[in-house]
């Protein structure tokens, strides 16, 4: 028996753990107390993180039309099909769970072999609004402070992020800050576990009205002269435009639209503006709207207005949800960015042609996630399950069934894999060597600890072998993840100083940007200048816009979707972990008791939730944690798929679907079953 250090495969906090290994099998998890991020503590998902590894559902051999075959047969077929497709008709869907090396190769394959920029990953559904919001204001859509510095803050605004359930390790650090006197303001339409456990002040806006509330806070800070004049003068532009825009606001109207009492808004503004180190953390509750990018611009305006940015424990910090949710974006799995966030264009294409030794790289932006699903004839999906994660699941299924050739590469037969022509068995996170980049730009190395089941192979090996089948062996002549990472260092300037050797010695990883091997990494961003063309922070006004689909007489309730502490993303891993399904095995629809009483619904009864896209039978859970007229449903469960209901309306700036607001009606199922 031996104890092997590892990083939790679930959320992007990157908690350390020891895996207990005996005779080639992982038998348990033990505390890794010396690891500074979590000091040995794990959440319930982390404590059970190993249990899906040996599940009988693991994919063990390649499948063609459901029949097992050899790797050579499967890859030869895929290569033949891929070879004949036009670049515009080919699309790749990547993942935030794959390693940096694998994400890098996936986008390189798309561009260098398939000559297409049609490559996307799950960030389109969670933080595309971050890029569209923080890009124009501070120049980079990344977390700006280290997790280890969060307890330096004396005010934290948690905007649309349920840290207690979704990022328990970070919640623990916020609790530590609170014990030292920090005030925590929570913006959320629900009374979440975060509100109950961490919140000093709860602002409970009506769904989709965040922009009105944030503009109100900005106006109050200006009215009370609480803004940081010195910071504004030295480090920002556009202040007069912001001031003009919010001075037109009627604060009584802000209260009416948001549903939040004005004294509460004033209190929140005063706490944040008066703090020595104010920190904003946010997530999908504020990004997954048709106005998501505007919400993020306003959060950035708040930070610039008060000077709460560029110091440890401050900033406007996106909470990416998957183990390498940051890294896959860094590697260029985005239709408008090559690796290192180099925007797609002729100059960038020429730059990577020289680096990769290839010709004719695509120079025009590719299709976004939903456009790939709806219009590409051939789709290559790696570690992703859009049948569960994309809006309007019925429409997604129809589109995927209508594609000419679908290849899915995963560790389980997911709902998407069930539709595939070819299924390729991949490895889990400790069945191969590689690096991941966590929420705070922290690059960590994960070792291979156990062998994969059957003939499953690492994603990087599969992509490399496929490229060789298609005549690109010279550009894809890799024999290890280490070799791939050395190429990443040459192609991604932010990673240039990070090496496997350094990561093997680093106690808890290295923050990019790290330009050279003698550089310690950068825990805090923007200490001297922002990543904009002039180095200044840019105030960008944004007016309130209502959601795309509001309740009406036919569909009188608002539905919002989200996560719960026991499960992760589309449930393909946690849904195969008995100790977690024992806690919660199916979805629920959270309904206010007053609404349930009107509808004649009792707690635990089955109801039919119907939207304009479809219907779901689900158990009712009566709770005053949701206001009247508002409902909540987790999206982890294939048997009760919340995304059958959600709409495809999106933010025009970034094509972020509005998962957080759709209109539904609720009816009692026959006999409550």
C-alpha positions in Angstrom: 0.0 0.0 0.0 1.3 3.5 -0.9 0.1 7.1 -0.6 0.3 9.1 -3.9 -0.2 12.9 -3.9 -2.9 14.1 -6.3 -5.2 17.0 -7.0 -9.0 16.6 -6.8 -10.5 16.1 -10.2 -13.6 18.1 -9.6 -13.9 21.9 -9.1 -11.2 24.2 -10.1 -10.1 25.0 -6.5 -7.4 22.2 -7.0 -7.5 20.8 -3.5 -4.6 18.4 -2.6 -5.2 14.8 -1.4 -3.4 11.5 -1.1 -4.8 8.6 -3.0 -4.4 5.2 -1.3 -3.1 2.7 -3.8 -2.7 -1.0 -3.5 -2.0 -3.6 -6.2 -2.7 -1.1 -8.9 -6.1 0.1 -7.6 -7.0 3.3 -5.8 -8.8 2.3 -2.6 -9.3 5.6 -0.8 -8.5 9.2 -0.1 -6.4 10.5 2.9 -5.7 14.1 4.0 -2.7 15.9 2.4 -2.3 18.2 5.3 0.8 20.0 4.1 -0.9 21.1 0.9 -1.5 24.9 1.5 -4.7 25.4 -0.5 -6.9 23.0 1.6 -4.6 21.8 4.4 -5.9 18.3 4.2 -9.6 19.2 4.1 -11.8 17.9 1.3 -15.5 18.2 0.4 -17.8 15.3 0.0 -17.0 15.0 -3.7 -13.3 15.1 -3.1 -13.5 12.5 -0.4 -15.1 10.1 -2.9 -13.2 11.3 -6.0 -11.6 7.9 -6.7 -14.7 5.7 -6.7 -15.7 6.1 -10.4 -12.2 4.9 -11.6 -13.1 1.2 -11.3 -16.8 1.5 -12.2 -18.0 -1.3 -14.5 -19.4 1.3 -16.9 -15.8 2.5 -17.9 -15.2 2.4 -21.6 -12.5 -0.2 -22.3 -12.4 -0.6 -26.1 -13.1 1.6 -29.1 -16.6 1.2 -30.5 -17.9 1.6 -34.0 -21.7 1.7 -34.3 -21.7 0.1 -30.8 -19.4 -2.8 -31.7 -16.0 -3.3 -30.2 -13.0 -3.0 -32.5 -9.3 -2.3 -32.5 -7.7 1.1 -32.2 -6.3 0.8 -35.7 -9.8 0.1 -37.1 -11.5 2.9 -35.2 -8.9 5.6 -35.9 -8.6 4.6 -39.6 -12.3 5.1 -40.0 -12.3 8.4 -38.2 -9.3 9.6 -40.3 -11.1 8.6 -43.5 -14.3 10.5 -42.5 -12.4 13.5 -41.2 -10.2 13.7 -44.4 -13.1 14.4 -46.6 -14.9 17.1 -44.7 -14.8 20.8 -45.5 -13.2 22.9 -42.7 -16.4 24.9 -42.2 -18.4 21.7 -41.7 -16.1 20.3 -39.0 -16.3 21.2 -35.3 -14.6 20.2 -32.1 -16.1 20.4 -28.6 -13.5 20.3 -25.9 -13.5 20.1 -22.1 -12.4 21.7 -18.9 -11.5 18.3 -17.5 -8.7 17.4 -19.9 -5.1 18.3 -19.2 -3.4 21.4 -20.6 -1.4 19.1 -22.9 -4.5 17.4 -24.3 -6.5 20.7 -24.7 -3.5 22.2 -26.6 -3.3 19.2 -28.9 -7.0 19.3 -29.5 -7.0 22.9 -30.8 -3.8 22.3 -32.7 -5.4 19.3 -34.5 -8.5 21.4 -35.3 -6.4 24.2 -36.8 -3.3 22.5 -38.3 -4.9 19.2 -39.5 -8.6 20.2 -40.2 -7.8 23.9 -41.1 -10.7 25.1 -39.0 -11.2 27.5 -36.0 -14.4 25.6 -35.1 -13.1 24.6 -31.7 -14.9 25.4 -28.4 -15.1 24.1 -24.8 -17.4 24.4 -21.9 -16.4 28.0 -21.0 -18.9 29.1 -23.7 -21.6 28.1 -21.2 -20.0 29.5 -18.0 -17.5 32.2 -18.6 -17.7 33.5 -22.2 -19.4 36.6 -20.5 -16.2 37.0 -18.4 -14.0 37.4 -21.5 -16.6 39.8 -23.1 -16.9 41.8 -19.9 -13.4 41.9 -18.5 -11.6 42.2 -21.8 -12.9 45.8 -22.6 -12.4 46.9 -18.9 -9.2 45.4 -17.6 -7.9 43.4 -20.6 -8.0 39.9 -19.3 -10.8 37.5 -18.1 -8.9 35.7 -15.4 -8.9 35.5 -11.6 -6.6 38.3 -10.4 -5.7 37.1 -6.9 -4.4 33.9 -5.4 -6.8 31.7 -3.4 -4.3 31.9 -0.6 -4.8 35.7 -0.4 -8.6 35.6 -0.2 -8.5 35.8 3.6 -6.7 39.2 3.3 -9.9 40.8 2.1 -12.0 42.7 4.6 -15.1 42.7 2.3 -16.1 40.0 -0.2 -18.9 40.3 -2.6 -20.1 36.9 -3.8 -22.1 37.6 -6.9 -24.1 34.7 -8.3 -21.6 32.1 -6.8 -22.7 29.5 -4.3 -19.2 28.8 -2.9 -20.4 26.7 0.0 -21.7 24.0 -2.4 -19.7 24.5 -5.6 -16.3 25.6 -4.2 -16.1 24.3 -0.6 -12.4 24.8 -0.3 -12.6 28.4 -1.2 -15.6 28.8 1.1 -13.4 27.6 4.0 -10.9 30.4 3.2 -13.8 33.0 3.1 -15.0 31.7 6.4 -11.4 32.3 7.7 -11.5 35.9 6.4 -14.9 36.4 8.1 -13.6 35.2 11.4 -10.9 37.9 11.1 -13.6 40.5 10.7 -14.4 40.6 6.9 -17.9 41.3 5.8 -19.5 39.1 3.2 -22.2 40.4 0.8 -24.0 37.8 -1.2 -26.0 38.6 -4.4 -28.3 35.7 -5.2 -32.1 35.3 -5.9 -32.0 32.2 -3.7 -31.2 31.8 0.0 -28.3 29.4 -0.7 -26.1 27.5 1.7 -23.6 30.3 1.0 -26.1 32.9 2.3 -26.8 30.8 5.4 -23.2 29.9 6.2 -21.2 33.0 5.1 -23.4 35.9 4.3 -23.5 39.1 6.5 -25.8 40.8 4.0 -28.0 39.2 1.4 -29.1 41.1 -1.6 -31.8 39.0 -3.3 -32.5 40.6 -6.7 -35.2 39.4 -9.0 -33.8 37.0 -11.6 -31.9 38.8 -14.4 -31.9 42.2 -12.7 -28.3 42.3 -11.6 -27.3 45.1 -13.9 -29.9 47.4 -12.3 -28.7 46.5 -8.8 -25.0 47.0 -9.7 -25.7 50.4 -11.4 -27.5 51.4 -8.2 -24.4 50.5 -6.1 -22.2 52.6 -8.4 -24.6 55.6 -8.2 -24.6 55.4 -4.4 -20.8 55.3 -4.2 -20.6 58.4 -6.4 -23.4 60.2 -4.5 -21.6 59.6 -1.2 -18.1 60.4 -2.6 -16.9 57.0 -1.6 -14.9 56.5 -4.9 -11.1 56.3 -4.9 -10.2 59.6 -6.7 -6.4 58.9 -6.7 -6.8 55.4 -8.2 -9.2 56.7 -10.8 -6.9 59.5 -11.8 -3.8 57.4 -12.0 -5.0 54.1 -13.4 -8.3 54.5 -15.3 -10.0 56.2 -18.2 -13.7 56.7 -19.0 -14.8 57.9 -15.5 -16.8 60.8 -16.8 -18.8 58.5 -19.2 -19.6 56.2 -16.3 -20.6 59.1 -14.1 -22.9 60.5 -16.7 -24.6 57.2 -17.3 -25.4 56.4 -13.7 -26.4 60.0 -12.7 -29.4 59.4 -15.0 -30.6 56.6 -12.8 -33.6 56.8 -10.5 -32.7 54.8 -7.4 -36.4 54.2 -6.7 -36.6 52.6 -10.1 -33.5 50.4 -9.2 -35.4 49.2 -6.1 -38.5 48.5 -8.1 -36.7 46.6 -10.9 -34.4 44.6 -8.6 -36.8 44.0 -5.7 -34.1 44.9 -3.3 -34.8 47.5 -0.6 -32.7 50.7 -1.2 -31.2 50.7 2.3 -29.7 47.3 1.7 -28.2 48.4 -1.6 -26.8 51.5 0.2 -25.4 49.3 3.0 -23.7 46.9 0.5 -22.1 49.9 -1.4 -20.8 51.5 1.7 -19.3 48.2 3.0 -17.5 47.5 -0.2 -16.3 51.1 -0.9 -15.1 51.5 2.7 -13.1 48.3 2.8 -9.3 48.3 2.8 -9.3 45.3 0.5 -12.5 44.5 -1.3 -12.8 41.3 -3.3 -15.4 40.3 -5.8 -16.0 36.6 -6.6 -18.6 35.7 -9.2 -19.9 32.7 -11.2 -22.6 31.5 -13.4 -25.4 33.1 -11.4 -24.4 36.4 -12.9 -22.8 35.3 -16.2 -25.6 33.0 -17.6 -27.8 35.7 -18.8 -28.5 37.6 -22.1 -26.9 40.5 -20.3 -24.1 38.5 -18.7 -21.2 40.5 -20.2 -22.8 43.7 -19.1 -23.0 42.4 -15.5 -19.3 41.6 -15.6 -18.5 45.1 -17.0 -20.4 46.6 -14.1 -18.5 44.4 -11.5 -15.3 45.7 -13.1 -16.6 49.3 -12.9 -17.2 48.8 -9.2 -13.7 47.5 -8.6 -12.1 50.3 -10.6 -14.3 52.9 -8.9 -13.1 51.9 -5.5 -9.5 50.9 -6.3 -10.1 47.3 -5.2 -7.9 45.7 -7.8 -4.2 45.0 -8.3 -3.5 44.1 -4.7 -3.6 40.7 -2.9 -7.1 39.7 -1.9 -8.8 42.1 -4.3 -10.0 42.1 -7.9 -12.9 40.9 -10.0 -12.5 37.1 -9.9 -14.3 34.6 -12.1 -14.9 31.2 -10.4 -14.3 28.7 -13.2 -15.9 25.3 -12.4 -13.8 22.5 -13.8 -10.3 21.2 -12.8 -8.7 22.9 -15.9 -11.4 25.3 -16.8 -8.8 28.0 -17.0 -6.2 25.9 -18.7 -8.3 24.8 -21.7 -8.9 28.5 -22.5 -5.2 29.3 -22.1 -4.4 26.5 -24.6 -6.7 28.1 -27.2 -9.8 25.8 -27.2 -11.8 28.9 -28.2 -13.1 29.9 -31.7 -11.6 33.4 -31.5 -8.3 32.7 -29.7 -5.2 30.7 -30.5 -3.0 29.6 -27.5 -2.0 32.3 -25.1 -5.2 34.4 -25.9 -3.8 35.5 -29.3 -6.8 36.7 -31.1 -7.7 34.9 -34.4 -6.5 36.8 -37.4 -4.0 36.8 -40.3 -1.0 37.9 -38.1 -1.8 35.3 -35.5 -2.2 32.6 -38.1 1.2 33.5 -39.6 2.8 33.4 -36.1 1.6 29.9 -35.4 2.5 28.7 -38.9 6.1 29.5 -38.1 5.9 28.0 -34.6 4.2 24.8 -35.8 6.0 24.5 -39.2 2.7 24.3 -41.1 0.8 26.3 -43.7 -2.7 27.7 -44.4 -3.8 28.0 -40.7 -7.3 29.5 -40.5 -7.4 33.2 -39.9 -11.1 33.9 -39.5 -13.1 33.3 -36.3 -14.7 29.9 -36.1 -18.2 28.8 -35.1 -19.3 29.0 -31.4 -20.5 26.0 -29.4 -24.1 25.9 -30.3 -23.4 26.8 -34.0 -21.1 23.8 -34.1 -23.8 21.6 -32.7 -26.5 23.0 -35.0 -24.6 23.3 -38.3 -21.5 21.2 -38.5 -21.8 17.9 -40.4 -18.9 16.3 -38.5 -18.3 16.8 -34.8 -15.5 15.5 -32.5 -16.5 15.8 -28.8 -13.8 15.2 -26.3 -14.6 14.8 -22.6 -17.9 16.8 -23.0 -21.6 15.9 -22.8 -23.7 18.5 -24.5 -26.8 16.4 -24.3 -26.8 17.3 -20.6 -25.0 20.6 -20.5 -26.3 22.6 -23.5 -29.7 24.4 -23.4 -32.8 22.9 -25.0 -31.6 19.2 -24.8 -34.3 18.1 -27.3 -33.0 20.5 -29.9 -29.4 19.4 -29.2 -30.4 15.7 -29.6 -32.1 16.4 -32.9 -29.0 18.3 -34.2 -26.6 15.6 -33.1 -28.7 12.9 -34.7 -28.8 15.0 -37.8 -25.0 15.2 -38.1 -23.3 13.0 -40.6 -20.5 11.7 -38.4 -20.2 12.1 -34.6 -17.1 11.0 -32.7 -17.1 11.0 -28.8 -14.0 10.5 -26.7 -14.7 9.9 -23.0 -14.4 7.6 -20.1 -18.1 6.6 -19.9 -20.9 6.0 -22.3 -22.5 9.4 -21.7 -25.8 10.6 -23.2 -23.9 12.2 -26.0 -21.7 9.1 -26.6 -24.9 7.0 -27.0 -25.6 9.0 -30.2 -22.0 8.6 -31.6 -20.9 6.7 -34.7 -17.5 6.1 -33.0 -16.7 6.1 -29.3 -13.1 6.3 -28.2 -12.1 5.2 -24.6 -10.0 7.8 -22.8 -8.2 7.8 -19.5 -9.2 9.5 -16.2 -7.1 12.2 -14.6 -4.6 10.0 -12.6 -4.3 7.4 -15.4 -2.0 9.7 -17.3 0.6 12.4 -16.7 -0.2 16.0 -17.3 -0.8 19.5 -16.0 -3.9 21.5 -15.1 -4.5 25.2 -14.5 -6.9 26.1 -11.7 -9.1 29.0 -10.9 -6.3 31.4 -9.8 -4.0 30.6 -12.8 -2.2 28.1 -10.7 -0.5 25.4 -12.9 0.0 22.1 -11.2 1.3 18.7 -12.3 -0.6 15.5 -11.8 1.3 12.2 -12.0 0.2 8.9 -13.5 -0.8 6.8 -10.5 -2.7 3.8 -11.9 -3.1 2.1 -15.3 -6.3 2.7 -17.2 -8.9 0.0 -17.7 -8.7 -2.2 -20.8 -7.5 -0.5 -23.9 -8.3 3.1 -22.8 -5.7 5.6 -23.8 -4.8 9.2 -22.9 -6.5 11.9 -24.9 -3.1 13.2 -26.1 -2.2 9.8 -27.5 -5.5 9.4 -29.3 -5.2 12.9 -30.9 -1.6 12.2 -31.9 -2.4 8.8 -33.5 -5.3 10.3 -35.3 -3.2 13.1 -36.7 -0.6 10.5 -37.9 -3.3 8.6 -39.6 -4.2 11.8 -41.5 -0.6 12.3 -42.7 0.6 14.8 -40.0 3.1 12.7 -38.1 5.8 15.4 -38.3 3.7 18.0 -36.6 2.3 15.5 -34.1 5.4 13.4 -33.3 4.9 13.4 -29.6 5.8 10.5 -27.3 5.0 12.0 -23.9 3.0 14.7 -22.2 6.3 16.3 -21.1 7.3 16.8 -24.7 3.9 18.5 -25.4 4.3 20.8 -22.5 7.7 21.9 -23.8 6.0 23.0 -27.0 3.3 24.8 -24.9 6.1 26.8 -23.2 7.3 28.0 -26.6 3.8 28.9 -27.8 2.2 30.3 -24.7 4.3 33.2 -23.3 2.4 33.1 -20.0 3.8 29.6 -19.4 7.3 30.1 -20.7 9.0 29.9 -17.3 7.0 26.9 -16.1 8.6 23.5 -16.6 7.8 19.9 -15.4 10.9 20.1 -13.3 9.8 23.2 -11.5 6.3 21.9 -11.0 7.6 18.7 -9.5 9.3 20.8 -6.9 6.7 23.5 -6.4 4.7 23.0 -3.2 1.4 24.1 -4.7 2.0 25.0 -8.4 3.1 28.2 -10.1 0.8 31.1 -11.1 1.1 32.3 -14.7 2.2 34.7 -16.1 5.7 33.3 -15.5 7.9 34.6 -18.3 11.2 32.9 -17.3 12.5 30.0 -15.3 13.9 32.4 -12.6 10.5 34.1 -12.3 8.4 33.1 -9.2 5.1 33.3 -10.9 2.4 36.0 -10.5 -0.1 35.4 -7.7 -1.6 39.0 -8.1 -2.4 40.5 -11.4 -2.4 44.2 -12.5 -0.3 45.5 -9.7 1.1 48.2 -11.9 -0.9 48.2 -15.2 -3.8 46.5 -16.8 -3.7 44.3 -19.9 -5.3 46.9 -22.1 -3.7 48.7 -25.0 -2.9 51.8 -22.8 -2.4 49.9 -19.5 -5.3 51.7 -18.0 -8.5 50.3 -16.5 -11.5 51.3 -18.7 -14.8 52.2 -17.2 -17.5 50.8 -19.5 -21.1 51.8 -18.7 -23.9 49.2 -19.1 -27.6 49.7 -18.9 -30.1 47.2 -17.5 -31.7 44.9 -20.0 -34.5 42.5 -19.0 -34.2 38.7 -19.6 -35.2 37.3 -22.9 -38.1 35.2 -21.6 -40.1 36.5 -18.7 -43.1 34.8 -17.0 -46.5 35.3 -18.5 -50.1 33.9 -18.1 -49.2 30.7 -19.9 -45.8 30.1 -18.2 -46.1 32.0 -14.9 -42.9 30.8 -13.1 -39.2 31.6 -13.5 -36.8 28.6 -13.6 -33.1 28.8 -12.8 -30.7 25.9 -13.0 -27.5 25.2 -11.1 -25.5 22.8 -9.0 -25.6 21.0 -5.6 -22.8 20.0 -3.3 -23.1 16.2 -3.9 -22.8 16.3 -7.7 -20.6 17.7 -10.5 -21.5 19.1 -13.9 -23.4 16.5 -16.0 -23.2 13.8 -13.4 -21.2 11.3 -15.5 -18.7 10.9 -12.6 -20.6 11.6 -9.4 -23.6 9.7 -10.8 -21.5 6.6 -10.7 -20.4 7.1 -7.1 -22.8 5.3 -4.8 -22.0 7.4 -1.7 -23.0 10.5 -3.6 -26.1 9.2 -5.4 -27.0 7.9 -1.9 -27.2 11.5 -0.8 -29.1 12.7 -3.9 -30.1 10.4 -6.8 -32.4 12.6 -8.8 -33.2 16.2 -9.4 -35.8 18.2 -7.6 -37.8 21.4 -8.3 -37.5 23.9 -5.5 -40.8 25.7 -5.1 -41.9 28.3 -2.6 -44.6 26.9 -0.2 -47.1 29.7 -1.1 -46.9 28.7 -4.8 -47.2 25.0 -3.9 -50.2 25.7 -1.8 -51.9 27.5 -4.7 -51.1 24.6 -7.0 -52.2 22.0 -4.5 -48.7 20.4 -4.4 -47.2 18.7 -1.4 -43.5 18.2 -0.6 -42.0 15.2 -2.4 -44.8 14.9 -5.0 -44.1 14.6 -8.6 -44.9 17.6 -10.8 -44.7 18.3 -14.5 -42.5 21.3 -15.3 -43.1 22.6 -18.8 -41.4 25.3 -20.9 -41.8 26.2 -24.5 -39.1 23.6 -25.3 -40.3 20.5 -23.4 -41.4 19.0 -20.1 -39.8 17.2 -17.2 -41.4 15.1 -14.4 -39.6 15.9 -11.2 -40.1 15.8 -7.4 -41.2 19.0 -5.8 -39.1 20.3 -2.9 -41.0 23.0 -0.9 -38.7 25.6 0.5 -38.7 29.3 1.5 -35.2 29.5 0.2 -36.7 30.5 -3.1 -39.1 33.5 -3.4 -42.6 33.2 -4.7 -42.7 32.9 -8.5 -39.2 31.5 -8.6 -38.1 27.9 -9.0 -34.7 26.1 -9.0 -33.6 22.8 -10.5 -30.1 21.1 -10.5 -29.0 20.0 -14.0 -26.8 16.9 -13.0 -29.4 14.2 -13.6 -30.1 12.4 -16.9 -33.4 11.0 -15.6 -34.7 14.5 -14.9 -32.8 16.7 -17.3 -33.2 20.4 -16.5 -31.9 21.5 -19.8 -34.9 20.1 -21.6 -36.6 23.3 -20.3 -33.9 26.0 -20.7 -34.0 28.4 -23.7 -31.3 29.1 -26.3 -31.5 32.9 -26.0 -28.0 34.3 -25.6 -25.9 37.3 -24.9 -25.1 38.8 -28.3 -21.7 39.9 -27.1 -20.5 36.3 -26.3 -23.3 33.8 -27.2 -23.8 32.9 -23.5 -27.1 31.0 -23.2 -29.5 32.3 -20.6 -29.7 29.3 -18.3 -30.6 31.3 -15.3 -34.0 32.7 -16.5 -36.7 30.8 -18.4 -40.4 30.7 -18.1 -42.2 27.5 -17.0 -45.6 26.3 -15.8 -46.0 23.7 -13.1 -48.7 21.0 -12.9 -49.3 18.3 -10.4 -48.5 14.9 -12.0 -51.3 12.3 -11.9 -51.5 10.8 -8.4 -48.4 12.8 -7.5 -46.2 10.2 -9.2 
